[in-house]
Amino acid sequence: MTFDEVIMGRRSTRGFKPDPVPRALIEEVLTLAMRAPSSMNTQPWNFTVVTGEPLDRIRAGNTERNMAGVPHSREFRIGQAFAGVHRERQIGVAKQLFGAMGIARDDADKRLDWVMRGFRQFDAPVCVIITYDRVLDGSDDTPFDCGAVTTSLVNAAWSRGLGAVINSQGIMQSPVVREHAGIAADQVIMKAVALGWPDEGFPANAVVSERKSVAEAARFVGFD
């Protein structure tokens, strides 16, 4: 694919085939991802790539604890709930997804099932957990860099025929993630990326989120 084809064609994948992803291909994707910009070349990011039984144990523990009402323990700050236009965009993409999946507004069971899919990392065969060095906790540059490398990761995956979705629900219960992924205490868990071969028959995979225009997002100064 050309660069433009990757950027314009990529979409979040929420339905995956069960087929395994070769380790060598994941290493290739990570090699590309780590060319992302990094503030003063600090490269704060680290990756724990999980599959098989350890991932199944994370899915089970994450789901069970959330269903039991155990308060979430996400380690990277969440911030305030979205409001205004940001909330409107959040609702907008939810409507797109629920429409594609045939989930009615009053269908509580299907809505719950959708939430559970997020807790299970959308049943992807691979989960890439992005962490950063705890010694950098509190730095504004560090999450910026981790966001950049995560964006590069999902684009690199798409360029190789893989699907991915950036996922926070799958790491809501950090003790479970730490235990079964063996994440060291000197790391802060920031995000997860569900990764695998896209299931082209899964309706939500066809959803392309609506984006605001350049005219809405950008101001040009000194060009006239």
N, C-alpha and C positions, 0 to 999 in steps of 0.2 A: 504494500500500500504506500501511496505517497503520504507526506505529512498531512496535507489537507484532507485526504480520505480518512485518515485515522481520527483527526480532530472532529470533523463534521459527521463521521459515521458512527463513532463510539456512542454507546448508550449503556445504561446500567443493566446488568444481567441479574435477574432474580429467580431464574429457573435453570438448573444445570443437569447435564447428563451425569450419570454416576461414574463414568470412565475416569480412570486415574490420569493425572497429569505428570509427565516425566520430570524428575528432579532437574535434569539438565536444561529443560525448557524454562523452568522457573528460575534457575540461576541466570539464564540468558536474559529473561525479563528484568530481573533485579539489577543486572549489570547495566542495562539501558536506563532503568529508573534512577540509578545513583549518579547519573550525569546531571541530575536536577541542580538548579542553582542552590548554593549554600552560603549563608551569611559568614563572610570571612573564612570560608572553607572549613567551618567547624564540623560539618557532617555529623549532626547529633543523632541520626537515625540508626536503628537496628531492627532486624526482622527475625521473627520466629515463625517458621513455616510448618504448619501442622496438618497432618492427614491421618487417615486410618483410625485405629482405636483411640488414640489420645484425643482426636477431634470429636469422636463420638462421645467420649466422656465429658468433654467441655460442653457439648450441645445438651447432654442430659442434665448435667449439674446446673447449667445456666437456666434451662427451662424449668426444672423442678423448683429452684430457689425463687425464681420470678413468680411462678404460679402459686407458691406458698406465701407470697407477700413479703419475702425478705427484701428489705430496702436495697436499692442498687448501690454499688460500690465502685462506680466508674472513677478512675484515678485522675483523668484530665478534666479540668473544670467544664461544667455544662453551660453555665450562664443562665440568663433569664429566658423564660418561654418566649417564643416569637410572637410579635404583635404587628398590627398594621399591615403594610404591603408584604412584609416577609411572611406573616402568617397566611396571607391570601395565596402566596405562591406555594406554601407548604400544602394548603388545602387543595390547590389546583392540581398538583401532581398526584395527590392521593385520589382525587376524583378520576384522573386519567387511568391510574392503576386499577382502581376498583371497577371502573367501567370496562376495562379490558378483561378483567377476571370475572365479570358478572356478579360482583358482590353488591347486593342491594344495601341501601342506607340502613334499613332496619334488620338486616341479617346478622345478628350478634355472633352466631357460630362461625360464619365465614370470616367475619372481621377478626375474631379471636384467632382463628387459624392463620390468618395473614400475619398477625403480630407474632405468633409462635414461630413462623418461618424465619422471621428476623432474629429471634433468639437462637435459632438453630443455624445461623449463618446461611440461610436459604438453601440448606442441604447441599451446599457446594462440596466437592471432594477435597478442597484445599482451603485453609484459612491462613492468611498472612497477617500476623499481629505486628503492628508498628509500635515500637517503644523508643524512648529517648533516654539518654544518660541522666540519672537523677541529679547529678551535680549541677546540671543546667536548669533545673526546675525553677520556674519563675521568670526565665528569660523570654522576652517577646519574640526574639529571633528564632528560638528553637521550634515552637509550634508552626511558625511560618515555613521554616525549612522542611519540617515533617509533612506539612500540607503539600509542599512542592514535590517532594519525592513520592508521595502517595498518588498525586495526580499523574506524575510520570509513570508510575507503576501500572495504573489502570490503562493508560494509553499504550504503553509498551505491550501489555497483555493483549489488548485489542489488535495491535499490529501483527501479532502472532496467532490470531484466530481464537484466542481465549476470551472469555467473558469475565467480568468482575463487577462488584458493587462495593462501595465503601460502606462499612457496616459498624454502627455503634452498639446496636442491641446485643450483638453476639459477645460483647465484653462487659456487659452490665454487671456481672458478678465476678469481679476481678480475682477473688481468692480461688475460684474454680479454675479460671484461666491460668493463674500462676502455678497452681498445683499440677495440672495435667500437661501444661506446655513447658514447665520447668523454667519459668522466667525468673531471672536473678533479682535480688532485692535492690540492686543499684540501677534498675530500669523502671521507668514510669510507662504504664500501658496507655497509649494514646488512642489508637484506632485499630480496626481490623478490616481486612479486605477479603471478601468471599471470592474464590477464584476457581474456574473450571471451564469445561467445554459448554457453550450455550446450548440449551434445549430449544431449538427453533420452534417447536410446537407449543411452547409455554406462552400464553397470551401476553403476559406483562412484559416479556422481552421485546415486544414490538413497540412499546411505548417510548416516544421521544419527548422528553420534557420540554415545555415551552420556555423560551428564553427571551429576556428583554432585548431590545434592539440597541445598536451602538448609539443611536440618537438619544435613547433614554439613559444610557450608562456613562457616556463620555462627554466631556467639555473640551473644546479646542480653543486654546488661547494663543493669540499672536499669529494666526494663520491668514487673516484677512489683510 
